Amino acid sequence: MKKFLLLALAISAFSCTRTEDTKEYKELLAKYDSVVAVSSGRAGENAELNRIISEIESNLDSVSKNQDLVSELNKEGYENQKDKIDAMIANMNSFMEQNKEKMLALEKKVKKSGKANSALQKMVESLKKQIVEKEEQIVAMQATIQGLEVKVGELNQTVAAKDQEIAAKSEEISKKDNELAERQKTIDNKENELTTAWVAFGTRKELAEKGIIKKEGGVLGLGKVLKLADRPDNGKFRKVNIKTLNEIRLGMIKKKRMVSSHPDNSYYYTISGEEVFVKITDPSKFWSLTKYCVIEVD
């Protein structure tokens, strides 16, 4: 710049005393043009260097932002944000590759220019250092994420194993439930069988026509007695629960006779109003001989 100013002053002074066609003037003008060209070239180089440095710094800033975003996404759980995190890691690696290429170009330009600019050299070294640090941080981040992937994989395997274990337990429990249900069904059936009794009453003719009673014994038809049929049809009886049945309502009748066998001290007859009832005082004893109660009435 100092040389440029001196040449400009010399040309100005010379033009005042010499004509423009003199040899000296032309030589000075040529030097002036040369200095201007060098100055313009250096300005272009500086602009190019500044552009590369700016791009590197911009890339480093983008990497830092992605690092912050990855940290935030990790808080929400790697498994839930895996795709976003992987995309950001890929972006960071792309920025760093670009930085490496730009740094090589920057170093070449600085070396080619032959500048011994300590401030510029310090800036280049600082950028190189930042790039190395960012690479290390990205590598550490990727290692952490790989660790998370391993943990997620291990957790998934654990969950899968637990699911299989739960499924096996559920199948076992279901099997046990079915067995218990079958046992309960058997118990209920047995309970129902033990607590179910059959009651029928009517005239001798009615009972005989229904196949509930039969005559048995005697010679030539004499001395025959009424007895419960060998295989009575339960459909002709009223089904009752011996636990809850305390009385049998016979209605307004004149005569009654117990055809089926029941201990005498387990029941008695009573009249309420004009109706006759059989009162069962001891259910277990009353039904101990038979689960069929047949009463002939008239």
C-alpha positions in Angstrom: 0.0 0.0 0.0 2.9 2.3 0.9 4.5 1.6 -2.5 1.2 2.2 -4.2 0.9 5.7 -2.7 4.5 6.6 -3.5 4.0 5.6 -7.2 0.8 7.6 -7.4 2.5 10.7 -6.0 5.4 10.3 -8.4 3.2 9.9 -11.4 1.2 13.0 -10.3 4.4 15.1 -9.8 5.9 13.8 -13.1 2.8 14.7 -15.1 3.2 18.3 -14.0 6.7 18.7 -15.6 6.8 16.0 -18.3 4.6 15.1 -21.2 2.6 11.8 -21.1 4.6 10.5 -24.0 8.0 10.4 -22.3 9.7 7.2 -21.5 9.9 7.9 -17.7 6.2 8.6 -17.5 5.3 5.4 -19.3 7.6 3.3 -17.0 6.0 4.9 -13.9 2.5 4.2 -15.2 3.4 0.6 -15.9 4.6 0.2 -12.3 1.5 1.8 -11.0 -0.7 -0.5 -13.0 1.3 -3.5 -11.7 0.8 -2.4 -8.1 -2.9 -1.9 -8.6 -3.2 -5.4 -10.1 -1.3 -6.9 -7.2 -3.5 -5.1 -4.7 -6.6 -6.2 -6.5 -5.4 -9.8 -6.6 -4.7 -9.8 -2.9 -8.1 -8.3 -2.2 -9.6 -11.2 -4.1 -7.5 -13.7 -2.2 -8.5 -12.2 1.1 -12.2 -12.4 0.1 -11.8 -16.1 -0.9 -10.0 -16.8 2.4 -12.7 -15.0 4.4 -15.4 -17.0 2.5 -13.8 -20.4 3.3 -13.3 -19.4 7.0 -16.9 -18.2 7.2 -18.2 -21.5 5.7 -16.1 -23.6 8.1 -17.3 -21.6 11.1 -20.9 -21.9 9.9 -20.6 -25.7 9.6 -19.1 -25.9 13.1 -22.0 -23.9 14.4 -24.5 -26.2 12.6 -22.7 -29.2 14.2 -23.0 -27.6 17.7 -26.7 -27.0 17.2 -27.3 -30.6 16.1 -25.3 -31.8 19.1 -27.7 -29.8 21.4 -30.8 -31.2 19.5 -29.5 -34.8 19.9 -29.0 -34.2 23.6 -32.6 -33.0 23.9 -33.9 -35.9 21.9 -32.0 -38.4 24.0 -33.9 -37.1 27.0 -37.1 -38.3 25.3 -35.7 -41.8 24.9 -33.4 -43.0 22.1 -35.8 -45.7 21.0 -38.5 -43.2 20.5 -36.3 -40.7 18.6 -33.9 -43.1 16.9 -34.7 -41.9 13.3 -34.3 -38.2 14.1 -31.1 -38.8 16.1 -29.5 -41.0 13.3 -30.4 -38.3 10.7 -28.7 -35.6 12.8 -25.6 -37.7 13.3 -25.4 -38.1 9.5 -25.8 -34.4 9.1 -22.9 -33.7 11.5 -20.7 -36.2 9.7 -21.5 -34.5 6.4 -20.6 -31.0 7.8 -17.3 -32.4 9.2 -16.4 -33.9 5.8 -17.1 -30.6 4.2 -14.9 -28.9 6.8 -12.0 -31.2 6.2 -12.1 -30.4 2.4 -12.5 -26.6 3.1 -9.6 -26.7 5.6 -7.3 -28.4 3.0 -8.3 -25.7 0.5 -7.7 -22.9 3.1 -4.2 -24.2 4.0 -3.3 -24.5 0.3 -4.4 -20.9 -0.4 -2.5 -19.6 2.6 0.6 -21.5 1.6 0.3 -20.4 -2.0 -0.1 -16.8 -1.1 3.2 -16.9 0.8 1.8 -14.7 3.5 3.5 -14.7 6.9 0.4 -13.4 8.6 0.6 -14.7 12.2 -3.0 -13.7 13.0 -4.2 -15.7 9.9 -2.1 -18.7 10.9 -3.5 -18.6 14.4 -7.0 -18.5 13.0 -6.3 -21.5 10.8 -4.8 -23.4 13.7 -7.8 -22.5 15.9 -10.2 -23.8 13.2 -8.2 -27.0 12.8 -8.3 -27.5 16.6 -12.1 -26.9 16.7 -12.6 -29.4 13.9 -10.6 -32.1 15.7 -12.5 -31.4 19.0 -15.8 -31.7 17.1 -14.8 -34.9 15.5 -13.9 -36.3 19.0 -17.2 -35.1 20.4 -19.1 -36.7 17.5 -17.2 -40.0 17.9 -18.0 -39.9 21.7 -21.6 -39.2 20.9 -21.8 -42.1 18.4 -20.2 -44.4 21.0 -22.8 -43.3 23.5 -25.6 -43.9 21.0 -24.2 -47.3 20.1 -24.3 -48.1 23.8 -27.9 -47.0 23.9 -28.6 -49.2 20.9 -27.0 -52.1 22.7 -29.0 -51.4 25.8 -32.2 -51.0 23.8 -31.5 -54.3 22.1 -30.8 -56.0 25.5 -34.0 -54.5 26.9 -35.9 -55.7 23.9 -34.5 -59.2 24.4 -35.3 -59.1 28.1 -38.8 -57.9 27.3 -39.2 -60.6 24.7 -38.0 -63.2 27.1 -40.4 -61.8 29.8 -43.2 -61.9 27.3 -42.5 -65.5 26.5 -42.3 -66.3 30.2 -45.6 -64.4 30.8 -47.2 -66.2 27.9 -46.0 -69.6 29.3 -47.3 -68.6 32.7 -50.6 -67.4 31.2 -51.0 -70.7 29.4 -50.2 -72.6 32.6 -52.7 -70.4 34.5 -55.3 -70.9 31.8 -54.7 -74.6 31.9 -55.1 -74.5 35.7 -58.2 -72.4 35.4 -59.7 -74.9 33.0 -58.8 -77.7 35.4 -60.4 -75.8 38.3 -63.4 -75.0 36.2 -63.8 -78.7 35.3 -63.4 -79.6 39.0 -65.8 -77.0 40.0 -68.3 -78.2 37.4 -67.9 -81.7 38.8 -68.4 -80.4 42.3 -71.4 -78.4 41.3 -72.9 -81.4 39.5 -72.2 -83.6 42.5 -73.7 -80.9 44.8 -76.7 -80.5 42.5 -77.1 -84.3 42.5 -76.8 -84.5 46.3 -79.2 -81.6 46.9 -81.8 -82.4 44.2 -84.9 -84.3 45.0 -88.2 -85.1 43.2 -91.7 -84.5 44.5 -95.0 -85.8 43.1 -98.5 -86.1 44.6 -101.9 -87.0 43.2 -104.6 -89.6 43.2 -103.7 -93.2 42.8 -105.0 -93.2 39.3 -103.0 -90.1 38.4 -99.8 -91.4 39.9 -100.2 -94.8 38.2 -100.9 -93.2 34.8 -97.7 -91.2 35.1 -95.8 -94.4 35.8 -94.7 -93.0 39.2 -96.2 -95.9 41.3 -96.9 -99.5 40.9 -98.7 -102.3 42.8 -96.6 -105.1 44.1 -97.0 -108.3 46.2 -100.0 -110.4 47.1 -101.4 -113.6 45.5 -104.0 -113.5 42.8 -104.1 -109.7 43.0 -104.9 -109.8 46.7 -102.9 -107.8 49.3 -101.0 -105.8 46.8 -99.3 -102.6 48.0 -98.4 -99.3 46.3 -94.7 -98.7 45.8 -92.5 -96.3 43.9 -91.9 -97.4 40.3 -88.4 -98.9 39.7 -87.4 -96.3 37.1 -89.6 -93.3 37.5 -89.5 -90.5 34.9 -88.1 -87.4 36.5 -90.1 -85.3 34.0 -93.3 -86.3 35.9 -91.9 -84.9 39.2 -91.3 -81.4 40.5 -87.6 -80.8 41.0 -86.7 -79.4 44.4 -83.6 -78.4 46.5 -83.6 -80.4 49.7 -81.6 -77.6 51.4 -84.3 -75.0 50.9 -87.5 -77.2 50.9 -89.2 -77.1 54.3 -92.7 -78.0 53.4 -94.8 -79.6 50.6 -98.2 -78.0 49.9 -100.8 -80.7 49.1 -103.8 -78.4 48.9 -107.4 -79.1 50.1 -107.5 -82.9 50.4 -109.3 -85.4 52.7 -106.8 -88.3 52.6 -103.1 -88.5 52.2 -100.6 -91.4 52.4 -96.8 -91.3 51.9 -96.0 -93.9 49.2 -92.2 -93.3 49.3 -90.1 -94.3 52.3 -89.1 -91.6 54.8 -88.4 -91.9 58.5 -91.5 -91.0 60.5 -89.7 -88.7 62.8 -88.4 -86.5 60.0 -91.7 -85.0 59.0 -95.3 -84.4 59.9 -98.6 -83.3 58.4 -100.2 -80.0 59.3 -103.3 -78.0 58.2 -103.2 -74.3 57.5 -106.7 -72.9 56.8 -108.2 -75.7 54.7 -105.0 -76.9 53.1 -102.7 -79.7 54.1 -98.9 -79.4 54.3 -96.1 -81.8 54.8 -93.6 -80.2 57.1 -90.0 -81.5 56.9 -88.3 -81.2 60.2 -85.1 -83.0 59.4 -84.2 -82.7 55.7 -81.1 -85.0 55.8 -83.0 -87.7 57.5 -86.1 -87.3 55.4 -84.2 -87.7 52.2 -81.7 -90.3 53.5 -83.6 -93.3 52.1 -84.7 -91.9 48.7 -84.6 -88.7 46.8 -88.2 -89.3 45.6 -91.2 -88.1 47.6 -94.5 -89.6 46.4 -97.8 -88.9 48.2 -101.1 -90.4 47.4 -104.0 -87.9 48.1 -107.7 -88.0 47.7 
